[in-house]
Amino acid sequence: MSEMVKISVNGEELDAPKGGLLIDTLLEKNIHIPHFCYHQALGKDGNCRMCMVEIEGQKRPQIACDTPVKDGMIVRTKGANIEKVRRDILELQLINHPIDCPTCDQAGECKLQDYYMQSGFYESRVNVDSKNHARKRVDLGANVMLDQERCVLCTRCVRFCSDITGTNELGVIHRADHSVIGTFPGRPLANPYAMNVVDLCPVGALTSKDFRFKQRVWFLESFDAICNGCSKGCNIHVDHRKEKYKDDQIFRFRPRVNKAVNGFFMCDEGRLSYHNENKNRFTNAIVDSKETTIESSIASMFKLVANNKDILFVVSPNLSCEELQNVNSFAKMLKANVSGYSPNYIDESFKDDYLRRSDKSANRAAFKEYGISEDEKEFKANLEKASLVVILDTNYFDENINLLDNKKVVSCFSHNCLTIGKSNVAIPISSFYEKSGTYINCDNIKQKVISKMQKDKPTASITTLLEEMKSMVEKGNI
């Protein structure tokens, strides 16, 4: 652990790690310090000069992103002198910047916009006709669109492709005030993490083709969750909106900082997986091939459970710890078997040496914690003797549908699949991002999700469903 020293910032005494970057201390203490080029995952670059501060004993202002912390240093981030320095730097950034905030997809999340409003540049001293112009709407590939005129040349995107992915697709082209970001000839942006440059961009230069012009960000609500695209469990922000007369809809996933899990980033496939939430939803309960109410389907499930002794529960590795615990508890009451056999979630081609894992499920690690078997022989033996199979949100049988021949089937799914058509009773349930729960990732880190989605269409909660059934057993109704 670094030695802690005392420093003074704007007259307030703070503890800071000796030798650490001053800007890190300011950001961690929530002290406002404008900056474009610095990012904790990319390190210092020192090209934007926006993080200037006054340090007592120094002849001139210093950039906080390249100033090591020393014991007893006295720092000022406020005051007429230092604020004038930052205003002058910002004015240089604005000379060639287009006046298109009303049509910019980054409006509401733009650091240049924020600093401009804080600085009060309401009158321009620059002749608009003399501005340099560059290419707009440049398709870089990988769902990323570039507007070269809006770029502040922070080079975050360039450093991401060189330092994080090692793919080096982006670079700075030309010189002086004609410099722009671009790709090298014949090398589009094409790495599996490319869309992170959209999050890194502090202005509207890099935008997502997937999200572009879909929603204004101030209309969106957000909650914290984890990505269920693989067992890494990357932390994300889920941005959603419930428009009038419409169901609540997810519009994008953004990576959320968790240095113990995914750091600052996530893969593109996980980012775009929100599309799976919004399409092909299973909404109407089915009993004996006929649509019915959820209440009626639950009653039919009760009857099947009451009339069958050899029962097998087949669970998804995407179920939460709370759901798996309830399955175990209910199966124990019924003297039924539980299996987590699900090889269909394993994809070795998806794995890399950064964030992506071959297990494309969110909670397989919980099987071990709750004693749920994944053994193939045990699964097949229990399936063969079972008269009733209860399938909880796992699509294993879609490719093995004949295994359900001559068996009674109850299935609970959030999205349509082939198994539903083979079920005697099919009950629509809440999807992964519509429910709260705990998940254990591949590194055995437990993560809690509290959903804030509001759905108009009725769905059942697996936890509530199983608790009701346990109550029926206890009352002797089953």
C-alpha positions in Angstrom: 0.0 0.0 0.0 1.3 3.5 -0.9 2.4 5.8 1.8 -0.3 8.4 2.6 0.6 12.1 2.9 -1.2 15.3 3.6 -2.0 17.8 0.9 -4.2 20.9 0.8 -6.7 21.4 -2.0 -8.7 24.7 -2.1 -7.9 25.1 1.6 -9.1 21.6 2.6 -6.6 19.1 4.0 -6.7 15.7 2.3 -5.0 12.3 2.5 -3.4 11.2 -0.8 -1.0 8.4 -1.9 2.6 9.7 -2.1 3.8 9.7 -5.7 0.3 9.1 -7.1 -1.1 11.4 -9.8 -2.8 14.5 -8.4 -5.7 14.1 -10.8 -6.6 10.7 -9.4 -6.8 12.2 -5.9 -9.0 15.1 -7.1 -11.3 12.7 -9.0 -11.6 10.2 -6.1 -12.4 13.1 -3.7 -15.1 14.4 -6.2 -13.2 17.7 -6.7 -14.2 19.2 -10.0 -11.3 19.2 -12.4 -11.9 19.6 -16.2 -10.1 17.1 -18.4 -10.4 15.5 -21.8 -7.3 13.3 -22.5 -6.8 11.7 -19.1 -8.5 8.4 -18.2 -7.7 6.1 -15.4 -7.5 3.0 -17.6 -5.3 4.8 -20.2 -3.0 6.8 -18.0 -1.6 10.3 -18.6 -1.1 11.8 -22.0 -1.0 15.6 -21.2 -2.2 16.8 -24.6 -5.4 18.7 -23.7 -4.0 20.8 -20.8 -7.5 21.3 -19.4 -6.6 19.9 -15.9 -4.4 22.9 -15.1 -4.1 23.7 -11.3 -2.1 26.2 -9.3 0.5 24.7 -7.0 2.1 26.9 -4.4 5.8 27.3 -5.1 5.5 26.7 -8.8 6.1 29.6 -11.2 3.3 28.6 -13.6 0.2 26.3 -13.6 0.7 22.6 -13.8 -1.3 19.8 -15.4 -2.8 17.6 -12.6 -2.6 14.5 -14.8 1.2 14.6 -14.8 1.9 16.0 -11.3 2.9 13.5 -8.6 1.6 14.0 -5.1 4.1 15.3 -2.6 3.7 15.7 1.1 2.5 19.2 2.1 1.8 20.4 -1.4 -0.8 23.2 -1.6 -3.1 23.0 -4.6 -5.8 25.4 -5.9 -8.3 24.3 -8.6 -10.4 27.5 -8.2 -9.6 31.1 -8.4 -9.6 33.9 -11.1 -6.1 33.2 -12.4 -6.4 29.4 -12.9 -9.9 29.6 -14.2 -8.8 32.2 -16.8 -6.0 29.8 -17.9 -8.6 27.0 -18.4 -11.0 29.3 -20.2 -8.3 30.3 -22.7 -7.5 26.6 -23.4 -11.2 25.8 -23.8 -11.5 28.8 -26.2 -8.8 27.2 -28.4 -10.7 23.9 -28.4 -13.9 25.7 -29.5 -12.4 27.7 -32.4 -13.0 24.9 -35.0 -15.8 23.1 -33.2 -19.1 23.0 -35.1 -22.1 24.6 -33.6 -24.4 21.5 -33.8 -25.2 20.7 -30.2 -29.0 20.5 -31.0 -28.4 17.6 -33.4 -25.5 15.9 -31.7 -26.2 12.5 -30.2 -23.8 13.2 -27.3 -25.8 16.2 -26.1 -26.5 15.8 -22.4 -23.4 13.7 -21.9 -20.7 15.9 -23.5 -17.8 17.2 -21.4 -17.1 20.0 -23.9 -20.7 21.1 -23.5 -20.5 21.0 -19.7 -17.2 22.9 -19.5 -18.5 25.5 -22.0 -21.6 26.2 -19.9 -19.5 26.3 -16.7 -17.1 28.8 -18.3 -19.8 31.1 -19.7 -18.6 31.5 -23.3 -21.8 33.1 -24.5 -20.1 35.4 -27.1 -17.6 34.1 -29.6 -14.5 36.1 -30.5 -13.8 33.9 -33.5 -15.0 34.5 -37.1 -17.2 31.4 -37.9 -16.4 31.7 -41.6 -12.7 31.0 -40.9 -13.2 27.6 -39.2 -11.5 24.5 -40.5 -13.8 21.8 -41.8 -13.4 18.0 -41.7 -15.3 14.9 -42.7 -18.6 14.1 -41.0 -20.5 10.8 -40.6 -17.4 8.6 -41.2 -18.2 4.9 -40.7 -15.2 3.5 -38.9 -16.8 0.0 -38.7 -17.8 -2.0 -35.6 -20.9 0.1 -35.1 -18.8 3.3 -34.6 -19.5 6.6 -36.4 -16.9 9.4 -36.5 -17.5 13.1 -36.8 -14.0 14.6 -37.3 -15.1 18.2 -36.8 -16.3 17.5 -33.2 -13.0 15.8 -32.1 -10.9 17.5 -29.4 -8.0 15.2 -30.2 -7.8 13.7 -26.7 -6.5 10.5 -28.4 -8.3 8.3 -25.8 -9.6 6.2 -28.7 -6.2 5.9 -30.3 -4.6 4.8 -26.9 -7.4 2.3 -26.3 -6.7 0.5 -29.6 -3.0 0.6 -29.0 -2.7 -0.1 -25.2 -5.8 -2.1 -24.4 -6.7 -4.2 -27.5 -3.4 -4.0 -29.2 -5.1 -3.7 -32.6 -3.9 -0.2 -33.5 -6.6 0.6 -36.0 -6.9 4.3 -35.1 -4.3 7.1 -35.4 -3.9 10.9 -35.7 -3.8 12.0 -39.4 -2.3 15.4 -40.7 -0.8 18.1 -38.5 -1.6 21.2 -36.4 -5.2 22.4 -36.5 -5.9 20.1 -39.5 -5.2 17.0 -37.4 -8.0 14.4 -37.3 -8.6 10.9 -36.0 -9.0 8.2 -38.6 -8.3 4.6 -39.5 -5.4 3.4 -41.6 -6.2 2.4 -45.2 -7.8 -1.0 -45.5 -8.0 -1.4 -41.7 -11.5 -0.6 -40.4 -12.2 -0.6 -36.6 -12.9 -4.3 -36.1 -11.8 -5.6 -32.7 -14.3 -7.2 -30.3 -14.1 -4.3 -27.9 -14.3 -1.5 -30.4 -17.4 0.2 -29.2 -15.7 1.2 -25.9 -14.2 4.1 -27.8 -17.7 5.6 -27.9 -17.8 5.6 -24.0 -14.2 7.0 -23.9 -14.9 9.9 -26.3 -15.7 12.9 -24.1 -17.5 14.7 -26.9 -19.7 13.8 -29.8 -16.9 12.8 -32.2 -17.5 9.0 -31.8 -21.1 7.8 -31.5 -22.7 4.4 -31.6 -24.5 3.5 -34.8 -26.7 1.2 -32.7 -27.9 4.0 -30.4 -27.5 7.0 -32.6 -30.6 9.2 -32.7 -32.7 6.5 -30.9 -33.3 8.5 -27.7 -32.2 11.7 -26.0 -30.3 10.7 -22.9 -32.2 12.9 -20.5 -35.3 10.8 -21.1 -33.6 7.6 -20.1 -33.6 6.0 -16.6 -30.7 3.8 -15.5 -30.0 1.0 -13.1 -26.9 -1.0 -12.3 -26.7 -4.6 -13.4 -24.4 -7.3 -14.8 -24.0 -8.5 -18.3 -25.3 -12.1 -18.7 -23.4 -12.6 -22.0 -20.7 -14.7 -20.2 -19.5 -15.8 -16.8 -17.3 -12.8 -16.4 -20.3 -10.8 -15.2 -19.2 -7.4 -16.5 -20.8 -4.6 -14.6 -23.1 -2.4 -16.7 -25.5 0.5 -16.7 -28.9 -0.5 -18.2 -30.5 2.6 -19.8 -34.2 2.2 -20.4 -37.4 4.2 -20.9 -41.0 3.5 -20.5 -42.7 5.7 -23.1 -46.4 6.5 -22.9 -48.6 3.7 -24.1 -45.5 1.5 -24.6 -43.8 -1.2 -22.5 -40.6 -0.4 -20.7 -37.7 -0.9 -23.2 -33.9 -1.1 -22.9 -32.1 1.2 -25.3 -28.4 0.5 -24.5 -25.9 -1.1 -22.1 -22.9 0.8 -20.9 -19.9 -0.5 -19.0 -19.8 0.4 -15.3 -16.5 0.6 -13.5 -15.6 -2.3 -11.3 -11.9 -2.8 -11.0 -12.2 -6.3 -9.5 -14.3 -7.6 -12.4 -14.2 -5.8 -15.8 -12.3 -2.6 -15.0 -13.8 0.2 -17.2 -14.8 -1.8 -20.3 -17.0 -4.6 -21.8 -17.1 -6.5 -25.1 -19.2 -5.4 -28.0 -21.3 -8.6 -28.1 -22.3 -8.1 -24.4 -23.0 -4.4 -25.1 -25.4 -5.3 -28.0 -27.0 -8.2 -26.2 -29.8 -5.9 -24.9 -31.5 -6.5 -28.3 -32.2 -10.1 -27.1 -34.3 -8.6 -24.2 -36.5 -6.5 -26.4 -37.5 -9.1 -29.1 -39.2 -12.5 -29.3 -40.7 -12.2 -25.8 -42.9 -15.0 -24.5 -46.0 -13.3 -23.0 -49.0 -15.5 -23.1 -49.2 -18.6 -20.9 -50.1 -21.9 -22.6 -51.8 -25.0 -21.3 -52.3 -28.0 -23.7 -51.4 -25.9 -26.7 -54.0 -23.2 -25.9 -53.3 -19.7 -24.6 -54.6 -18.9 -21.2 -54.0 -16.7 -18.1 -51.0 -17.0 -15.9 -53.2 -18.0 -13.0 -54.7 -20.8 -14.9 -51.3 -22.1 -16.1 -50.0 -22.0 -12.5 -53.0 -24.1 -11.4 -52.3 -26.6 -14.2 -48.7 -26.8 -13.0 -49.8 -27.6 -9.5 -51.9 -30.4 -10.8 -49.0 -31.9 -12.8 -46.7 -31.7 -9.8 -49.3 -33.3 -7.5 -49.9 -36.2 -9.9 -46.3 -37.1 -10.7 -43.8 -38.7 -8.4 -40.7 -38.9 -10.6 -39.9 -35.2 -11.2 -36.8 -33.6 -12.7 -36.1 -29.9 -12.5 -33.7 -28.7 -15.2 -32.3 -25.3 -14.4 -30.5 -22.6 -16.4 -27.1 -21.3 -15.3 -28.6 -17.8 -15.8 -30.9 -18.2 -12.8 -30.1 -16.1 -9.7 -28.8 -17.6 -6.5 -32.2 -16.9 -4.9 -34.0 -18.8 -7.6 -31.6 -21.8 -7.5 -32.0 -21.9 -3.7 -35.8 -22.0 -4.0 -35.6 -24.7 -6.7 -33.5 -26.8 -4.4 -35.8 -26.3 -1.4 -38.9 -27.2 -3.4 -37.3 -30.2 -5.1 -36.3 -31.5 -1.6 -39.9 -31.3 -0.4 -41.0 -33.2 -3.5 -38.1 -35.7 -3.3 -37.4 -34.6 -6.9 -34.0 -34.3 -8.7 -32.4 -31.1 -9.9 -29.9 -30.9 -12.8 -27.9 -28.0 -14.1 -26.6 -29.9 -17.2 -26.2 -27.2 -19.8 -23.3 -27.7 -22.3 -25.1 -25.6 -24.9 -23.9 -22.4 -23.0 -20.2 -23.3 -23.7 -18.5 -21.7 -26.7 -14.8 -22.0 -26.8 -14.5 -19.7 -29.8 -15.9 -16.8 -27.8 -13.1 -16.8 -25.2 -10.2 -14.4 -25.3 -7.4 -13.4 -22.8 -9.1 -10.2 -21.8 -12.8 -10.2 -20.6 -14.7 -12.8 -22.6 -15.2 -16.3 -21.2 -16.2 -19.5 -23.0 -19.1 -20.1 -20.6 -21.9 -17.8 -21.9 -24.0 -17.8 -18.8 -24.1 -15.6 -15.7 -24.3 -17.9 -12.7 -22.9 -21.3 -13.3 -20.6 -20.9 -10.3 -23.7 -21.0 -8.1 -24.3 -24.6 -9.1 -21.4 -25.7 -7.0 -22.4 -23.5 -4.1 -25.9 -25.0 -4.0 -24.9 -28.6 -4.8 -26.6 -28.7 -8.2 -25.2 -31.4 -10.4 -24.0 -30.8 -14.0 -23.0 -34.4 -14.6 -24.2 -35.7 -17.9 -24.7 -39.4 -16.9 -26.7 -38.3 -13.8 -28.8 -36.0 -15.9 -29.6 -38.6 -18.5 -30.4 -41.3 -15.9 -32.8 -38.9 -14.0 -34.4 -37.7 -17.3 -35.0 -41.3 -18.5 -37.0 -42.2 -15.3 -38.8 -38.9 -14.9 -42.5 -38.7 -15.7 -42.5 -34.9 -15.4 -39.8 -32.5 -16.5 -39.9 -28.9 -15.2 -37.6 -26.7 -17.3 -36.6 -23.4 -15.9 -35.4 -21.0 -18.6 -32.8 -23.3 -20.2 -32.9 -23.9 -23.9 -30.9 -27.2 -23.8 -33.9 -29.1 -25.1 -34.3 -26.9 -28.2 -31.6 -29.0 -29.9 -32.6 -32.2 -28.2 -36.4 -31.9 -28.3 -36.9 -35.7 -28.8 -35.7 -36.3 -25.3 -39.0 -34.9 -24.0 -41.1 -37.5 -25.9 -43.6 -39.4 -23.7 -43.1 -37.0 -20.8 -45.2 -34.4 -19.2 -43.4 -31.0 -19.5 -43.8 -27.8 -17.6 -41.6 -24.9 -18.9 -40.9 -21.4 -17.7 -39.4 -19.0 -20.2 -39.0 -15.3 -20.7 -38.5 -15.7 -24.5 -40.0 -17.9 -27.2 -38.2 -21.2 -28.0 -39.0 -24.6 -29.4 -39.3 -26.2 -26.0 -42.5 -24.2 -25.3 -44.2 -26.0 -28.2 -43.4 -29.3 -26.5 -44.7 -28.3 -23.1 -48.0 -29.3 -21.5 -47.8 -26.1 -19.5 -45.7 -23.1 -20.4 -45.5 -20.0 -18.1 -44.0 -16.6 -19.1 -41.5 -15.4 -16.6 -39.5 -12.2 -15.9 -36.4 -11.9 -18.0 -32.9 -11.6 -16.7 -33.0 -7.7 -16.5 -36.5 -7.5 -15.1 -35.7 -9.3 -11.9 -33.4 -8.7 -8.9 -31.0 -11.3 -7.6 -27.5 -12.4 -6.8 -25.0 -13.9 -9.2 -21.5 -15.4 -8.8 -19.1 -14.9 -11.6 -16.2 -17.1 -12.9 -13.9 -15.6 -10.3 -16.4 -16.4 -7.4 -17.3 -12.8 -6.9 -20.9 -12.3 -5.8 -22.8 -9.4 -7.4 -26.2 -8.1 -6.5 -28.6 -6.8 -9.1 -31.7 -4.7 -8.3 -33.9 -4.2 -11.4 -36.0 -1.1 -12.0 -37.8 -2.3 -15.1 -41.5 -1.8 -15.2 -43.4 -4.2 -17.5 -47.1 -3.8 -18.4 -47.5 -7.4 -19.6 -47.9 -9.9 -16.7 -45.1 -12.4 -16.1 -44.4 -14.8 -13.3 -41.4 -14.7 -11.0 -39.7 -18.1 -10.5 -39.1 -17.3 -6.9 -42.7 -16.3 -6.2 -44.0 -19.3 -8.2 -41.9 -21.8 -6.2 -42.7 -20.2 -2.9 -46.4 -20.5 -3.7 -46.0 -24.2 -4.6 -44.0 -24.8 -1.4 -46.9 -23.3 0.5 -49.3 -25.7 -1.3 -47.1 -28.7 -0.2 -47.0 -27.5 3.4 -50.8 -27.2 3.4 -51.2 -30.7 2.1 -52.7 -29.6 -1.2 -50.0 -31.5 -3.2 
